[in-house]
Amino acid sequence: MTTQSTTPSRLSAALATARSEDRAALIGYLPAGFPTVDGGIKAIRALVEGGCDAVEVGLPHSDPVLDGPTIQTADDIALRGGVKISDVLRTVREVASAVDAPVLVMTYWNPVDRYGVERFAADLAAAGGAGCILPDLPVEESEEWRAAAAKHGLDTVFVVAPSSRDERLAQITSVGSGFVYAAAVMGVTGTRNQVGHLAEDLVKRTRGTTELPICVGLGVSTAGQAAEVAAFADGVIVGSAFVQRLLDAAGDEEAGLAALRALAGELATGVRRR
């Protein structure tokens, strides 16, 4: 049986701080190695400088089945640049040492399994990581990871979707920690003109199963959308919109970093409007 520490994790503390300020937390995502490893480190730091309360470092994957075309493009750039797990861990280390915000890794399970479960947990913790989001790891198969994560003080965040039945929600939330990642829409990631109408219902149903904070992602790209989600969720997760700002900068590093800070600032204002 996996046991959890009674001391709040860095991730829990960051979310609690946002809650104490009567607002939702803002969580930003960018893949490691995009546009380069060094450039990616600067970019993720820029998210916190702009107003993100926590950041997710994506581990690029050759077949990101849950990610839309924008993040797939960024992953492809990173992979063609030769990004490795060691570069992801370096990204975590350099970001965590430079910002006062929890740094998570978001990854599909296969790279972790190949790297070694215990080894990955130990190396992520040593790099200053706060936890891991594992969107494709079934909770029924997660005991080995959760034990390693708990041993090294890492949170394990699982994803719930509008298609999840209430009993499934309870099963998932009973073993997760840090927060619950609620996918606002069915389908792959990507910015949308409207936040999925299923999001609020999913958050309400999930709240009935857990006291963990619930953070909503998949589709948020504007301050207005961030405010809309912040009205019913504990956190707002933004990824594709940040990736798109870097793509739009077309290799102009300073312009890209400025665009990231500006968007993070706008979204941070949005989550405070609830």
N, C-alpha and C positions, 0 to 999 in steps of 0.2 A: 504494500500500500504506500503510495507516494504521500509524503507529509510536506506541508507548506510552513514556512517560517511565519511567526506571528509579527515580525517586524515588517512594516510596509516596504515594499520594493521601491526602487527609484521610479518605476513606471506608475505604480499606485500613488506614490507621493505627488507626482506631477499632475495626475488627474484629480487628486484630492485638492491640490492648490487651485486648479481651475474651478472646481466646484465651490470652494470657499469664496471665490470671487464672483459667484453666481453667473458663471458662463460655461460654455463648452470648451474643451481643449481642442487645439488645432494640431493635427499630426500630418507631417509631410513625407512623401515618398519619392525617392529617386534610385535608379539602379546604380550599383557600383560600376566603375569603369566607363561611365558615360559623362561627357564625351571621351574622356581619358581617365585613367585612375587618379592622377593628380587633379584634373579638372573636376572630376566627380566629388572628390573630397571638398574642394572649395565650394562646389554647388550645394552640397548637403549642409555645410556650415552656413551658407547664405540663407537657407530656409529658416534656421534658428535665429539668425541675425534679423530676419524680416518679421519674426513673430511666432514661429512654430514652437509648440510646447514639447514635442517629441518628434523624432524622425525615424523613418523606416529605410534601411539600406537594402535594396533589392539584390538578390544573388541572381545574375543573369542566367537564363536557361534557354537551351536551343529549341524547346517546344513548350512555350509558356501558354498552356491551354486556357487559362483563365484571364489572360491579358489581351487587351485589344491592340489594334494596329500601332497606336502611338508608343506604347511601352514595348511592343515587339520590335519596333524600329530601333529604340534605344538599346534594347538587349542585343540586337544584332550588331550594332555599332561597337558595343562593349566586347562582345565575343570575338568579332573580327580584330579587335585591338589586342586580343590575347588575355583577357581578364581571367584570373584564376581565383579559387577560394582564398588563397593567401592574400590576394589583392582586396577581396571583400573584407577580410579580417583587418587588414591594414587600414582600410577606409573607416571601419568601426573605431579602431584604435585612435586614429588621428582626429576624427570628429569628436569622439567621446572626451578626449583630452583637451579639446579646444572650446567646447560649449557646455553650458549648464542645462542639459536636457538629456533624457534617456534616449539611447540609440538601440533600435531593434533591427534584427535581420528578418527580412521576409523572403522565404525560399520554398520551393517545391521540395518534397521529401527526398527524392532520388539523390541529389548531390550530398545531402547530409548522410544518408545511408552509405554511400560510396566512401565518403571521407572517414566515416567512423563516428557512431553516435556519441560515445563518451569523449572522443577526441574533439569533436566539433563543439560540444558543450563547454569543455574545458578551455579550448582556444578562444571561443567567443567571450566567455567570462573574463579570461586573461586580457582580452583586448578592451575590456570596459563595456561590453554589450550588456543591455538590460534584459534581453529576452529574444524570443523568436516567434514569428508568425508562420504557421504551417498550414496553408489553405487546402492542401490535398492529402493530409495525413488523417486517416480515420481514427476517431478516438479509441476504437476498439484495438487498434494496433499501436497506440501511442505510449504504452506504459514504460517501455525502455527509454524513450526520449524524455518523458516527464520525470523519471527517476534521475536521469543524468542532469536535466535542467535544474531540478530542485537541489541536487547536490551542489551545484555551482551557483545557486542563487539567481537563476534565470526564470523569467516568466514565460509561460507558454500560452500563446493567443490562438484560439481556434476561430474559424469562420462559420457563421450561420447565414442561411439564405431564406428568402421568402417561401421557398418550397419546403422548408423544414417543418415537420409536424411538431406539436407542442412536446410530445414525449421525447422526440429527437433533440429538441432544443435543451430540455432538461438534462439529457445524457451528455451533451456537448459542454454545457456550461458548468456541470458538476466537476469536471476535471481540468478546466482551463484556469488561467490566472492572469492578472494584469488588467485585461479588459476583454470583452467579447467584440469581435469584428463582425458587424452586421452589413452584409452586402445589400445595398439599397435597391438593386434591380436584378432581375434575372439576366444572365448572359455575361459577356466579358467586360473588362474594365474599359473606361473611356469617358471623356467629357460628354455631357448631354445638356440639351436645352432645358430639361426639367429633371428634377430629382425624382426617382421612382416613387410612385404613389404607394407602393407596398412597404416603403421604409418605415413609416410611422407605426403601422400595424405590427411589423416584425419586431420593432423595438419594444412595443407594448407587450407582445407575447413573450419576448425574451426576458423582460423585467419580471414576469411572473415566475421565472425559474431560477433567478440568481440575484445576488446583491452586487455582482461585478459591474463596473461601468460598461456602458454599451456605446461603441463608437461606430459611426456609419461611414462607409466609403463606397466607391464606384459611382462616379458621375459628377461630383461637386467640382465646379470650376470658377464660380463667381462669389462675391461677397453676399449677394442676395440669396443664393443657394445655401451658402454656409449658415446664414442667419436662419433660414427655413429649417435646416436640419438641427441646428443648435437649439431650436425651440423644443425638441423632444428627445435629443440624444445627449450623451455625456461628452462626445468627442466627434469631430469631423475630420475625415481622412481624405487627403487630396494627393493624387499621384499624376495622372495623365496631363492635367493642366500645367503642372510644373515641368514635366518632360517636354510638352509642346513649347513652352517658353524658351527652353534651351535649343530645341530644334529650330525655332524661328530665328534665333540669334545667329545661326549659320556660321558657327566657328568663332564669332567675336566674343571672347571670354568675358570681357568686362561688361559688354552689353547683356550677355546672358545672365551673369550674376546680378546685375542691377534689376533685370526683369524678374528674377526669382525673388529678390528681396521685396520688390514692389508688390508682386502678387501675394506673397506671404503676409505682407502688411495689410493688404485689402481684405484677405480672408480672416486675418486676426481681428480686424474691425468687425467683420461679419459675425463671428462667433460671439462677440460681445453685445450684439444687438438683440439677443433673444429676450 
